[in-house]
Amino acid sequence: MSDDPDGGDDPSIREYDKLVRDRIPETIRATDETPVTRRVDGEELQRYLLDKLVEEATEARDAGSDPAESVDAELADLAAVLDTLVERRGRDRVARLRREKRGERGEFDDGVVLERVREDG
């Protein structure tokens, strides 16, 4: 028996500590399991959103060899997290910065891969 009141070494308990979509707890309850959740906001929410962004980007990359639907599903998750982050940071501000970067550096449409830079001189 574990001294941890939250279950510690109990194999029937899976630890996550990650941001999930709003309805995931009710989906878990529907399977006769009990989710333990908490709500975060402010800087803590931003940190969890950024962690989720990396998680979803990694899943999208890893789905690259799967059927297109898998990639699209991961991109949908990635877009949902990114939209939430952009909304919280200020949609107008982010759009302005994107326009500025597009004007200065372009986008990613042409598929340019920088392999190396040689110093001339």
DRENVEX-542030 format. One line per field, with one value per atom (N, C-alpha, C, O, CB): residue number from 1; chain; atom name; x, y, z. Coordinates in nm, 4 decimals, decimal comma. Glycine has a CB too. Layout:
BEGIN
pos <- NUM|...
unit <- A|...
site <- CA|...
X <- X|...
Y <- Y|...
Z <- Z|...
This chain:
BEGIN
pos <- 1|1|1|1|1|2|2|2|2|2|3|3|3|3|3|4|4|4|4|4|5|5|5|5|5|6|6|6|6|6|7|7|7|7|7|8|8|8|8|8|9|9|9|9|9|10|10|10|10|10|11|11|11|11|11|12|12|12|12|12|13|13|13|13|13|14|14|14|14|14|15|15|15|15|15|16|16|16|16|16|17|17|17|17|17|18|18|18|18|18|19|19|19|19|19|20|20|20|20|20|21|21|21|21|21|22|22|22|22|22|23|23|23|23|23|24|24|24|24|24|25|25|25|25|25|26|26|26|26|26|27|27|27|27|27|28|28|28|28|28|29|29|29|29|29|30|30|30|30|30|31|31|31|31|31|32|32|32|32|32|33|33|33|33|33|34|34|34|34|34|35|35|35|35|35|36|36|36|36|36|37|37|37|37|37|38|38|38|38|38|39|39|39|39|39|40|40|40|40|40|41|41|41|41|41|42|42|42|42|42|43|43|43|43|43|44|44|44|44|44|45|45|45|45|45|46|46|46|46|46|47|47|47|47|47|48|48|48|48|48|49|49|49|49|49|50|50|50|50|50|51|51|51|51|51|52|52|52|52|52|53|53|53|53|53|54|54|54|54|54|55|55|55|55|55|56|56|56|56|56|57|57|57|57|57|58|58|58|58|58|59|59|59|59|59|60|60|60|60|60|61|61|61|61|61|62|62|62|62|62|63|63|63|63|63|64|64|64|64|64|65|65|65|65|65|66|66|66|66|66|67|67|67|67|67|68|68|68|68|68|69|69|69|69|69|70|70|70|70|70|71|71|71|71|71|72|72|72|72|72|73|73|73|73|73|74|74|74|74|74|75|75|75|75|75|76|76|76|76|76|77|77|77|77|77|78|78|78|78|78|79|79|79|79|79|80|80|80|80|80|81|81|81|81|81|82|82|82|82|82|83|83|83|83|83|84|84|84|84|84|85|85|85|85|85|86|86|86|86|86|87|87|87|87|87|88|88|88|88|88|89|89|89|89|89|90|90|90|90|90|91|91|91|91|91|92|92|92|92|92|93|93|93|93|93|94|94|94|94|94|95|95|95|95|95|96|96|96|96|96|97|97|97|97|97|98|98|98|98|98|99|99|99|99|99|100|100|100|100|100|101|101|101|101|101|102|102|102|102|102|103|103|103|103|103|104|104|104|104|104|105|105|105|105|105|106|106|106|106|106|107|107|107|107|107|108|108|108|108|108|109|109|109|109|109|110|110|110|110|110|111|111|111|111|111|112|112|112|112|112|113|113|113|113|113|114|114|114|114|114|115|115|115|115|115|116|116|116|116|116|117|117|117|117|117|118|118|118|118|118|119|119|119|119|119|120|120|120|120|120|121|121|121|121|121
unit <- A|A|A|A|A|A|A|A|A|A|A|A|A|A|A|A|A|A|A|A|A|A|A|A|A|A|A|A|A|A|A|A|A|A|A|A|A|A|A|A|A|A|A|A|A|A|A|A|A|A|A|A|A|A|A|A|A|A|A|A|A|A|A|A|A|A|A|A|A|A|A|A|A|A|A|A|A|A|A|A|A|A|A|A|A|A|A|A|A|A|A|A|A|A|A|A|A|A|A|A|A|A|A|A|A|A|A|A|A|A|A|A|A|A|A|A|A|A|A|A|A|A|A|A|A|A|A|A|A|A|A|A|A|A|A|A|A|A|A|A|A|A|A|A|A|A|A|A|A|A|A|A|A|A|A|A|A|A|A|A|A|A|A|A|A|A|A|A|A|A|A|A|A|A|A|A|A|A|A|A|A|A|A|A|A|A|A|A|A|A|A|A|A|A|A|A|A|A|A|A|A|A|A|A|A|A|A|A|A|A|A|A|A|A|A|A|A|A|A|A|A|A|A|A|A|A|A|A|A|A|A|A|A|A|A|A|A|A|A|A|A|A|A|A|A|A|A|A|A|A|A|A|A|A|A|A|A|A|A|A|A|A|A|A|A|A|A|A|A|A|A|A|A|A|A|A|A|A|A|A|A|A|A|A|A|A|A|A|A|A|A|A|A|A|A|A|A|A|A|A|A|A|A|A|A|A|A|A|A|A|A|A|A|A|A|A|A|A|A|A|A|A|A|A|A|A|A|A|A|A|A|A|A|A|A|A|A|A|A|A|A|A|A|A|A|A|A|A|A|A|A|A|A|A|A|A|A|A|A|A|A|A|A|A|A|A|A|A|A|A|A|A|A|A|A|A|A|A|A|A|A|A|A|A|A|A|A|A|A|A|A|A|A|A|A|A|A|A|A|A|A|A|A|A|A|A|A|A|A|A|A|A|A|A|A|A|A|A|A|A|A|A|A|A|A|A|A|A|A|A|A|A|A|A|A|A|A|A|A|A|A|A|A|A|A|A|A|A|A|A|A|A|A|A|A|A|A|A|A|A|A|A|A|A|A|A|A|A|A|A|A|A|A|A|A|A|A|A|A|A|A|A|A|A|A|A|A|A|A|A|A|A|A|A|A|A|A|A|A|A|A|A|A|A|A|A|A|A|A|A|A|A|A|A|A|A|A|A|A|A|A|A|A|A|A|A|A|A|A|A|A|A|A|A|A|A|A|A|A|A|A|A|A|A|A|A|A|A|A|A|A|A|A|A|A|A|A|A|A|A|A|A|A|A|A|A|A|A|A|A|A|A|A|A|A|A|A|A|A|A|A|A|A|A|A|A|A|A|A|A|A|A|A|A|A|A|A|A|A|A|A|A|A|A|A
site <- N|CA|C|O|CB|N|CA|C|O|CB|N|CA|C|O|CB|N|CA|C|O|CB|N|CA|C|O|CB|N|CA|C|O|CB|N|CA|C|O|CB|N|CA|C|O|CB|N|CA|C|O|CB|N|CA|C|O|CB|N|CA|C|O|CB|N|CA|C|O|CB|N|CA|C|O|CB|N|CA|C|O|CB|N|CA|C|O|CB|N|CA|C|O|CB|N|CA|C|O|CB|N|CA|C|O|CB|N|CA|C|O|CB|N|CA|C|O|CB|N|CA|C|O|CB|N|CA|C|O|CB|N|CA|C|O|CB|N|CA|C|O|CB|N|CA|C|O|CB|N|CA|C|O|CB|N|CA|C|O|CB|N|CA|C|O|CB|N|CA|C|O|CB|N|CA|C|O|CB|N|CA|C|O|CB|N|CA|C|O|CB|N|CA|C|O|CB|N|CA|C|O|CB|N|CA|C|O|CB|N|CA|C|O|CB|N|CA|C|O|CB|N|CA|C|O|CB|N|CA|C|O|CB|N|CA|C|O|CB|N|CA|C|O|CB|N|CA|C|O|CB|N|CA|C|O|CB|N|CA|C|O|CB|N|CA|C|O|CB|N|CA|C|O|CB|N|CA|C|O|CB|N|CA|C|O|CB|N|CA|C|O|CB|N|CA|C|O|CB|N|CA|C|O|CB|N|CA|C|O|CB|N|CA|C|O|CB|N|CA|C|O|CB|N|CA|C|O|CB|N|CA|C|O|CB|N|CA|C|O|CB|N|CA|C|O|CB|N|CA|C|O|CB|N|CA|C|O|CB|N|CA|C|O|CB|N|CA|C|O|CB|N|CA|C|O|CB|N|CA|C|O|CB|N|CA|C|O|CB|N|CA|C|O|CB|N|CA|C|O|CB|N|CA|C|O|CB|N|CA|C|O|CB|N|CA|C|O|CB|N|CA|C|O|CB|N|CA|C|O|CB|N|CA|C|O|CB|N|CA|C|O|CB|N|CA|C|O|CB|N|CA|C|O|CB|N|CA|C|O|CB|N|CA|C|O|CB|N|CA|C|O|CB|N|CA|C|O|CB|N|CA|C|O|CB|N|CA|C|O|CB|N|CA|C|O|CB|N|CA|C|O|CB|N|CA|C|O|CB|N|CA|C|O|CB|N|CA|C|O|CB|N|CA|C|O|CB|N|CA|C|O|CB|N|CA|C|O|CB|N|CA|C|O|CB|N|CA|C|O|CB|N|CA|C|O|CB|N|CA|C|O|CB|N|CA|C|O|CB|N|CA|C|O|CB|N|CA|C|O|CB|N|CA|C|O|CB|N|CA|C|O|CB|N|CA|C|O|CB|N|CA|C|O|CB|N|CA|C|O|CB|N|CA|C|O|CB|N|CA|C|O|CB|N|CA|C|O|CB|N|CA|C|O|CB|N|CA|C|O|CB|N|CA|C|O|CB|N|CA|C|O|CB|N|CA|C|O|CB|N|CA|C|O|CB|N|CA|C|O|CB|N|CA|C|O|CB|N|CA|C|O|CB|N|CA|C|O|CB|N|CA|C|O|CB|N|CA|C|O|CB|N|CA|C|O|CB|N|CA|C|O|CB|N|CA|C|O|CB|N|CA|C|O|CB
X <- 0,0852|0,0000|0,0885|0,1886|-0,0963|0,0522|0,1297|0,0905|-0,0239|0,1096|0,1887|0,1595|0,0987|0,0487|0,2868|0,1034|0,0512|-0,1013|-0,1594|0,1050|-0,1689|-0,3153|-0,3810|-0,4991|-0,3645|-0,3053|-0,3616|-0,3439|-0,3832|-0,2981|-0,2865|-0,2762|-0,1349|-0,1103|-0,3519|-0,0409|0,1007|0,1339|0,1446|0,1617|0,1505|0,1931|0,0765|0,0987|0,2872|-0,0432|-0,1617|-0,1669|-0,1777|-0,2916|-0,1594|-0,1596|-0,2926|-0,2991|-0,1255|-0,3983|-0,5271|-0,5370|-0,6373|-0,6420|-0,4331|-0,4327|-0,3275|-0,2109|-0,4056|-0,3701|-0,2790|-0,2608|-0,3590|-0,3327|-0,1376|-0,1060|-0,0883|-0,0317|0,0226|-0,1361|-0,1234|-0,0652|0,0340|-0,2579|-0,1225|-0,0823|-0,0672|0,0377|0,0485|-0,1725|-0,1689|-0,3054|-0,4080|-0,1274|-0,3039|-0,4257|-0,5025|-0,4445|-0,3942|-0,6335|-0,7184|-0,8356|-0,8665|-0,7692|-0,8995|-1,0188|-1,1251|-1,1286|-1,0743|-1,2109|-1,3069|-1,3993|-1,4378|-1,3898|-1,4353|-1,5322|-1,4678|-1,5385|-1,6227|-1,3365|-1,2687|-1,3092|-1,3311|-1,1170|-1,3202|-1,3620|-1,4971|-1,5130|-1,3692|-1,5945|-1,7245|-1,7131|-1,7840|-1,8306|-1,6249|-1,6011|-1,5410|-1,5773|-1,5079|-1,4499|-1,3881|-1,4923|-1,4960|-1,2712|-1,5774|-1,6827|-1,7770|-1,8278|-1,7631|-1,8002|-1,8896|-1,8327|-1,9054|-1,9172|-1,7026|-1,6405|-1,6253|-1,5471|-1,5032|-1,7000|-1,6962|-1,5588|-1,5172|-1,7386|-1,4892|-1,3639|-1,3836|-1,4763|-1,2437|-1,2980|-1,3106|-1,1917|-1,0797|-1,3220|-1,2152|-1,1057|-1,0845|-1,1807|-1,1343|-0,9613|-0,9284|-0,8716|-0,7690|-0,8257|-0,9396|-0,9012|-0,8860|-0,9240|-1,0051|-0,8303|-0,8270|-0,8271|-0,7896|-0,7010|-0,8689|-0,8703|-0,7516|-0,7150|-1,0036|-0,6919|-0,5792|-0,6145|-0,7011|-0,4468|-0,5469|-0,5671|-0,4375|-0,3362|-0,6838|-0,4421|-0,3278|-0,2022|-0,2064|-0,3001|-0,0897|0,0406|0,0469|0,1108|0,1519|-0,0199|-0,0183|-0,0903|-0,0438|-0,0832|-0,2037|-0,2750|-0,1888|-0,1830|-0,4095|-0,1227|-0,0371|0,0722|0,1015|0,0262|0,1323|0,2367|0,1791|0,2406|0,2987|0,0603|-0,0022|-0,0394|-0,0262|-0,1268|-0,0855|-0,1178|0,0070|0,0026|-0,1840|0,1172|0,2413|0,2905|0,3385|0,3498|0,2788|0,3145|0,2255|0,2731|0,3022|0,0962|0,0015|0,0324|0,0186|-0,1432|0,0741|0,1107|0,2251|0,2208|0,1506|0,3266|0,4401|0,3935|0,4333|0,5517|0,3091|0,2569|0,1832|0,2071|0,1632|0,0936|0,0143|0,1007|0,0773|-0,0993|0,1997|0,2904|0,3706|0,3914|0,3860|0,4150|0,4890|0,4000|0,4441|0,5429|0,2755|0,1827|0,1542|0,1422|0,0517|0,1431|0,1208|0,2412|0,2252|0,0943|0,3618|0,4830|0,4890|0,5177|0,6092|0,4618|0,4703|0,3620|0,3799|0,4604|0,2511|0,1436|0,1739|0,0964|0,0102|0,2841|0,3197|0,3174|0,2881|0,4528|0,3475|0,3468|0,2141|0,1945|0,4615|0,1240|-0,0081|-0,0989|-0,0626|-0,0701|-0,2162|-0,3112|-0,3379|-0,3286|-0,4438|-0,3705|-0,3909|-0,4895|-0,4742|-0,4397|-0,5900|-0,6898|-0,6268|-0,6671|-0,8009|-0,5285|-0,4597|-0,3852|-0,3904|-0,3623|-0,3162|-0,2437|-0,3429|-0,3204|-0,1604|-0,4522|-0,5527|-0,6130|-0,6370|-0,6633|-0,6375|-0,6925|-0,5943|-0,6348|-0,7260|-0,4665|-0,3656|-0,3529|-0,3347|-0,2295|-0,3623|-0,3577|-0,4779|-0,4660|-0,3530|-0,5937|-0,7125|-0,6888|-0,7264|-0,8369|-0,6264|-0,5931|-0,4927|-0,5071|-0,5366|-0,3923|-0,2898|-0,3523|-0,3197|-0,1800|-0,4419|-0,5087|-0,5950|-0,6012|-0,5951|-0,6614|-0,7454|-0,6614|-0,6998|-0,8222|-0,5466|-0,4584|-0,4023|-0,3995|-0,3430|-0,3578|-0,3016|-0,4055|-0,3741|-0,2471|-0,5279|-0,6346|-0,6580|-0,6759|-0,7650|-0,6577|-0,6768|-0,5631|-0,5860|-0,6871|-0,4405|-0,3247|-0,3315|-0,3088|-0,1948|-0,3627|-0,3707|-0,4795|-0,4594|-0,3984|-0,5928|-0,7026|-0,6591|-0,6881|-0,8265|-0,5905|-0,5457|-0,4373|-0,4316|-0,4946|-0,3515|-0,2417|-0,2879|-0,2226|-0,1271|-0,3990|-0,4518|-0,4462|-0,3409|-0,3740|-0,5616|-0,5695|-0,5157|-0,4415|-0,7138|-0,5522|-0,5070|-0,3560|-0,2904|-0,5764|-0,3016|-0,1569|-0,0804|0,0171|-0,1211|-0,1256|-0,0584|-0,0712|0,0245|-0,1172|-0,1877|-0,2065|-0,1137|-0,0570|-0,3532|-0,0982|-0,0076|0,1362|0,2069|-0,0169|0,1791|0,3150|0,3355|0,4432|0,3449|0,2335|0,2441|0,2594|0,3414|0,1209|0,1809|0,1931|0,3322|0,3919|0,0876|0,3840|0,5182|0,6225|0,7098|0,5520|0,6139|0,7103|0,6956|0,7951|0,6926|0,5716|0,5488|0,6129|0,6766|0,3979|0,5959|0,6555|0,8070|0,8704|0,6075|0,8659|1,0117|1,0764|1,1825|1,0493|1,0130|1,0788|1,0016|1,0530|1,1038|0,8788|0,7967|0,7218|0,7164|0,8824|0,6644|0,5906|0,6680|0,7910|0,4448|0,5979|0,6608|0,6064|0,6197|0,6381|0,5451|0,4766|0,5698|0,5310|0,3944|0,6911|0,7801|0,8635|0,9354|0,8713|0,8555|0,9286|1,0799|1,1531|0,8943|1,1275|1,2712|1,3314|1,2880|1,2988|1,4323|1,5040|1,6456|1,7196|1,5046|1,6835|1,8193|1,9090|1,8937|1,8234|2,0020|2,0908|2,2192|2,2665|2,1240|2,2758|2,3998|2,4235|2,3624|2,5210|2,5123|2,5536|2,7056|2,7705|2,4961|2,7611|2,9062|2,9449|2,8856|2,9568|3,0427|3,0921|3,1781|3,2772|3,1724|3,1411|3,2171|3,3045|3,2546|3,1224|3,4326|3,5171|3,6295|3,7095|3,4453
Y <- -0,1190|0,0000|0,1235|0,1291|0,0008|0,2202|0,3433|0,4423|0,4457|0,4063|0,5228|0,6314|0,7515|0,8440|0,6736|0,7492|0,8596|0,8545|0,7577|0,8535|0,9574|0,9551|0,9616|0,9295|1,0698|1,0033|1,0117|0,8829|0,8764|1,1259|0,7821|0,6549|0,6126|0,4932|0,6606|0,7039|0,6760|0,5601|0,5769|0,6520|0,4421|0,3240|0,2370|0,1261|0,2422|0,2826|0,2054|0,1906|0,2908|0,2737|0,0669|0,0480|0,0838|0,0959|-0,0950|0,1009|0,1379|0,2885|0,3371|0,0913|0,3621|0,5076|0,5456|0,5082|0,5801|0,6204|0,6700|0,8196|0,8934|0,6390|0,8645|1,0064|1,0741|1,0149|1,0234|1,1969|1,2706|1,4106|1,4444|1,2807|1,4909|1,6307|1,7030|1,7606|1,6383|1,6995|1,7688|1,8299|1,7830|1,6726|1,9336|2,0010|1,9102|1,8500|2,1375|1,9008|1,8197|1,9050|2,0094|1,6912|1,8583|1,9278|1,9294|1,8417|1,8594|2,0304|2,0572|1,9399|1,9237|2,1748|1,8587|1,7507|1,6154|1,5163|1,7366|1,6102|1,4828|1,4242|1,3034|1,5022|1,5042|1,4439|1,3717|1,2650|1,5511|1,4286|1,3604|1,2334|1,1361|1,4544|1,2333|1,1121|1,0030|0,8860|1,1420|1,0406|0,9443|0,8904|0,7702|1,0100|0,9786|0,9341|0,8340|0,7428|1,0552|0,8512|0,7608|0,6199|0,5263|0,8153|0,6037|0,4705|0,4129|0,3203|0,4772|0,4678|0,4235|0,4399|0,3591|0,2783|0,5449|0,5826|0,7210|0,7928|0,5806|0,7582|0,8866|0,9756|0,9479|0,8666|1,0825|1,1752|1,2696|1,3123|1,2559|1,3012|1,4026|1,5196|1,5071|1,3488|1,6338|1,7494|1,8730|1,8739|1,7750|1,9750|2,1082|2,2076|2,1743|2,1279|2,3281|2,4333|2,5252|2,5554|2,5137|2,5692|2,6615|2,7849|2,7800|2,5949|2,8949|3,0162|3,0957|3,0530|3,1018|3,2106|3,3004|3,2369|3,1653|3,3500|3,2646|3,2147|3,0622|3,0004|3,2724|3,0020|2,8558|2,7946|2,6956|2,8080|2,8531|2,8047|2,8227|2,7335|2,8781|2,9357|2,9579|2,8511|2,8008|3,0988|2,8164|2,7126|2,5787|2,5086|2,6984|2,5431|2,4176|2,4206|2,3192|2,3896|2,5350|2,5465|2,5299|2,4628|2,6817|2,5902|2,5760|2,4315|2,3807|2,6697|2,3656|2,2232|2,1415|2,0510|2,1709|2,1736|2,1015|2,1264|2,0364|2,1437|2,2480|2,2813|2,1917|2,1383|2,4303|2,1755|2,0886|1,9436|1,8734|2,0999|1,8990|1,7616|1,7360|1,6352|1,7351|1,8272|1,8084|1,8199|1,7479|1,9108|1,9087|1,9202|1,7912|1,7449|2,0412|1,7341|1,6077|1,4961|1,4150|1,5707|1,4915|1,3893|1,4076|1,3088|1,3937|1,5316|1,5569|1,5096|1,4471|1,7074|1,5397|1,4957|1,3435|1,2846|1,5527|1,2801|1,1348|1,0660|0,9516|1,0903|1,1334|1,0766|1,0908|1,0443|1,1441|1,1535|1,1806|1,0609|1,0755|1,2398|0,9417|0,8227|0,7475|0,6480|0,7302|0,7937|0,7321|0,7841|0,8761|0,7611|0,7247|0,7759|0,9251|0,9769|0,6977|0,9914|1,1365|1,1789|1,2857|1,1849|1,0970|1,1331|1,1478|1,2348|1,0281|1,0639|1,0747|1,2066|1,2736|0,9579|1,2434|1,3706|1,4851|1,5779|1,3864|1,4787|1,5849|1,5961|1,7069|1,5596|1,4835|1,4859|1,5517|1,6290|1,3431|1,5220|1,5842|1,7330|1,8135|1,5149|1,7702|1,9123|1,9866|2,1027|1,9294|1,9204|1,9823|2,0090|2,1146|1,8922|1,9133|1,9338|2,0475|2,1327|1,8042|2,0479|2,1524|2,2898|2,3861|2,1247|2,2983|2,4253|2,4717|2,5913|2,4113|2,3785|2,4156|2,4764|2,5771|2,2931|2,4150|2,4679|2,6032|2,6977|2,3686|2,6118|2,7371|2,8487|2,9619|2,7180|2,8182|2,9190|2,9713|3,0915|2,8603|2,8812|2,9237|3,0139|3,1165|2,8020|2,9758|3,0584|3,1957|3,2978|2,9878|3,1979|3,3245|3,4126|3,5329|3,2992|3,3549|3,4316|3,4928|3,6092|3,3417|3,4150|3,4635|3,5697|3,6616|3,3479|3,5584|3,6536|3,7808|3,8848|3,5886|3,7719|3,8869|3,8621|3,8741|4,0141|3,8271|3,7904|3,9012|3,8735|3,7583|4,0259|4,1371|4,1545|4,1771|4,2671|4,1440|4,1599|4,0508|4,0787|4,1568|3,9260|3,8146|3,8286|3,8014|3,6795|3,8704|3,8893|3,9984|3,9845|3,9249|4,1054|4,2134|4,1629|4,1899|4,3331|4,0900|4,0356|3,9367|3,9314|3,9676|3,8596|3,7651|3,8394|3,8013|3,6731|3,9453|4,0248|4,0846|4,0835|4,1366|4,1370|4,1955|4,0908|4,1173|4,2566|3,9734|3,8672|3,8209|3,7939|3,7482|3,8116|3,7713|3,8718|3,8335|3,7584|4,0017|4,1051|4,1030|4,1246|4,2400|4,0771|4,0773|3,9471|3,9488|4,1039|3,8343|3,7044|3,6060|3,4993|3,6421|3,6407|3,5489|3,4521|3,4686|3,4724|3,3506|3,2463|3,1156|3,1166|3,2301|3,0043|2,8731|2,8001|2,6782|2,7891|2,8748|2,8163|2,7530|2,6571|2,9202|2,8044|2,7601|2,6376|2,5857|2,8716|2,5910|2,4707|2,4881|2,3939|2,3598|2,6060|2,6334|2,5712|2,6008|2,7868|2,4842|2,4220|2,4780|2,4598|2,2643|2,5451|2,5982|2,4860|2,4395|2,7221|2,4431|2,3330|2,3812|2,3210|2,2497|2,4889|2,5416|2,6814|2,7230|2,4497|2,7535|2,8869|2,8878|2,8534|3,0014|2,9272|2,9367|3,0827|3,1666|2,8721|3,1129|3,2493|3,2811|3,2127|3,2682|3,3836|3,4260|3,5438|3,6517|3,4633|3,5231|3,6386|3,6070|3,6950|3,7421
Z <- 0,0000|0,0000|0,0000|0,0714|0,1227|-0,0784|-0,0903|0,0188|0,0642|-0,2289|0,0598|0,1542|0,0830|0,1470|0,2284|-0,0485|-0,1284|-0,1264|-0,1755|-0,2747|-0,0701|-0,0633|-0,2004|-0,2139|0,0212|-0,3030|-0,4376|-0,5167|-0,6332|-0,5126|-0,4566|-0,5256|-0,5556|-0,5723|-0,6507|-0,5633|-0,5829|-0,6732|-0,7947|-0,4550|-0,6155|-0,6900|-0,7351|-0,7836|-0,6061|-0,7210|-0,7576|-0,9100|-0,9807|-0,7039|-0,9619|-1,1076|-1,1733|-1,2957|-1,1400|-1,0947|-1,1540|-1,1771|-1,2292|-1,0643|-1,1383|-1,1558|-1,2592|-1,2474|-1,0207|-1,3607|-1,4637|-1,4434|-1,4362|-1,6073|-1,4343|-1,4144|-1,5503|-1,6422|-1,3276|-1,5632|-1,6881|-1,6690|-1,7338|-1,7547|-1,5842|-1,5657|-1,6987|-1,7275|-1,4880|-1,7794|-1,9077|-1,9359|-1,8867|-2,0217|-2,0146|-2,0559|-2,1510|-2,2414|-2,1226|-2,1300|-2,2176|-2,2651|-2,2074|-2,1441|-2,3707|-2,4196|-2,3094|-2,2231|-2,5489|-2,3145|-2,2074|-2,1740|-2,0582|-2,2446|-2,2723|-2,2478|-2,2181|-2,1997|-2,3669|-2,2134|-2,1859|-2,0501|-2,0422|-2,1905|-1,9426|-1,8149|-1,8227|-1,7634|-1,7082|-1,8951|-1,9048|-1,9884|-1,9629|-1,9659|-2,0876|-2,1664|-2,0786|-2,0910|-2,2860|-1,9907|-1,8981|-1,8009|-1,7745|-1,8203|-1,7470|-1,6539|-1,7208|-1,6555|-1,6017|-1,8507|-1,9235|-1,9344|-1,9675|-2,0623|-1,9066|-1,9100|-1,7694|-1,7479|-1,9789|-1,6741|-1,5337|-1,4706|-1,3875|-1,5239|-1,5107|-1,4467|-1,3862|-1,4238|-1,5483|-1,2941|-1,2259|-1,2587|-1,2158|-1,0739|-1,3344|-1,3622|-1,2436|-1,1799|-1,4908|-1,2151|-1,1150|-1,1936|-1,2605|-1,0047|-1,1848|-1,2654|-1,1774|-1,0603|-1,3761|-1,2364|-1,1759|-1,2906|-1,4030|-1,0815|-1,2618|-1,3636|-1,3412|-1,2276|-1,3599|-1,4511|-1,4440|-1,5259|-1,6132|-1,4956|-1,4972|-1,5760|-1,5778|-1,5226|-1,5187|-1,6414|-1,6441|-1,7008|-1,8008|-1,5070|-1,6344|-1,6793|-1,6767|-1,7619|-1,5924|-1,5783|-1,5704|-1,6900|-1,7466|-1,4392|-1,7287|-1,8465|-1,9707|-2,0554|-1,8632|-1,9822|-2,0993|-2,1072|-2,2156|-2,0942|-1,9936|-1,9927|-2,0386|-2,1189|-1,8512|-1,9870|-2,0286|-2,1770|-2,2457|-1,9437|-2,2271|-2,3694|-2,4558|-2,5590|-2,3983|-2,4144|-2,4910|-2,4887|-2,5900|-2,4355|-2,3741|-2,3670|-2,4601|-2,5286|-2,2219|-2,4625|-2,5481|-2,6951|-2,7780|-2,5165|-2,7272|-2,8649|-2,9120|-3,0229|-2,8763|-2,8283|-2,8620|-2,8751|-2,9681|-2,7543|-2,7820|-2,7869|-2,9177|-2,9841|-2,6678|-2,9545|-3,0762|-3,2016|-3,2987|-3,0816|-3,2014|-3,3162|-3,3330|-3,4451|-3,2988|-3,2228|-3,2276|-3,2809|-3,3624|-3,0878|-3,2357|-3,2841|-3,4329|-3,5054|-3,2042|-3,4797|-3,6223|-3,7035|-3,8083|-3,6477|-3,6549|-3,7243|-3,7282|-3,8324|-3,6555|-3,6149|-3,6069|-3,6896|-3,7312|-3,4627|-3,7137|-3,7953|-3,9441|-4,0277|-3,7624|-3,9773|-4,1166|-4,2082|-4,3269|-4,1217|-4,1567|-4,2415|-4,2325|-4,3023|-4,2027|-4,1482|-4,1358|-4,2469|-4,3202|-3,9962|-4,2583|-4,3584|-4,3385|-4,2272|-4,3514|-4,4461|-4,4432|-4,3353|-4,2762|-4,5784|-4,3090|-4,2079|-4,0699|-3,9926|-4,2034|-4,0379|-3,9088|-3,8981|-3,7949|-3,8895|-4,0044|-4,0055|-3,9908|-3,9131|-4,1360|-4,0653|-4,0588|-3,9191|-3,8712|-4,1613|-3,8534|-3,7176|-3,6216|-3,5347|-3,6700|-3,6366|-3,5504|-3,5808|-3,4895|-3,5680|-3,7084|-3,7442|-3,6869|-3,6476|-3,8971|-3,6820|-3,6218|-3,4736|-3,4226|-3,6406|-3,4042|-3,2627|-3,2471|-3,1595|-3,2007|-3,3319|-3,3276|-3,3514|-3,2820|-3,4324|-3,4493|-3,4798|-3,3624|-3,3341|-3,6063|-3,2940|-3,1796|-3,0680|-3,0086|-3,1271|-3,0396|-2,9350|-2,9777|-2,8989|-2,9048|-3,1023|-3,1524|-3,1510|-3,1141|-3,2941|-3,1905|-3,1878|-3,0462|-3,0263|-3,2440|-2,9480|-2,8091|-2,7643|-2,7003|-2,7163|-2,7980|-2,7623|-2,8285|-2,7634|-2,8023|-2,9573|-3,0309|-2,9710|-2,9543|-3,1812|-2,9390|-2,8789|-2,7460|-2,7183|-2,8581|-2,6650|-2,5343|-2,5463|-2,4646|-2,4505|-2,6468|-2,6636|-2,7351|-2,7264|-2,7415|-2,8046|-2,8776|-3,0272|-3,0899|-2,8420|-3,0835|-3,2253|-3,3154|-3,4097|-3,2635|-3,2878|-3,3721|-3,3646|-3,4663|-3,3308|-3,2452|-3,2265|-3,3008|-3,3705|-3,0766|-3,2853|-3,3521|-3,5034|-3,5759|-3,3053|-3,5521|-3,6964|-3,7495|-3,8579|-3,7275|-3,6743|-3,7160|-3,7235|-3,8206|-3,6185|-3,6212|-3,6211|-3,7354|-3,7948|-3,4873|-3,7658|-3,8774|-4,0093|-4,0929|-3,8825|-4,0286|-4,1517|-4,1638|-4,2715|-4,1549|-4,0525|-4,0541|-4,0922|-4,1749|-3,9168|-4,0331|-4,0648|-4,2087|-4,2759|-3,9698|-4,2565|-4,3953|-4,4895|-4,5876|-4,4248|-4,4598|-4,5440|-4,5424|-4,6457|-4,5007|-4,4265|-4,4128|-4,4585|-4,5208|-4,2696|-4,4277|-4,4470|-4,5332|-4,5668|-4,3152|-4,5693|-4,6465|-4,5564|-4,4346|-4,7454|-4,6198|-4,5475|-4,5590|-4,5625|-4,6035|-4,5648|-4,5782|-4,7005|-4,7115|-4,4514|-4,7922|-4,9064|-5,0092|-5,0760|-4,9727|-5,0233|-5,1305|-5,0950|-5,1803|-5,1687|-4,9725|-4,9334|-4,9305|-4,9607|-5,0262|-4,8951|-4,8912|-4,7651|-4,6538|-4,8955|-4,7835|-4,6720|-4,6716|-4,7683|-4,6836|-4,5654|-4,5518|-4,5011|-4,3882|-4,4548|-4,5850|-4,5471|-4,4822|-4,3859|-4,6680|-4,5339|-4,4759|-4,5288|-4,6273|-4,5081|-4,4632|-4,5079|-4,5098|-4,4110|-4,4143|-4,6227|-4,6352|-4,6281|-4,6959|-4,7675|-4,5473|-4,5346|-4,6560|-4,6819|-4,4025|-4,7297|-4,8478|-4,8099|-4,7776|-4,9660|-4,8138|-4,7857|-4,7058|-4,6742|-4,7216
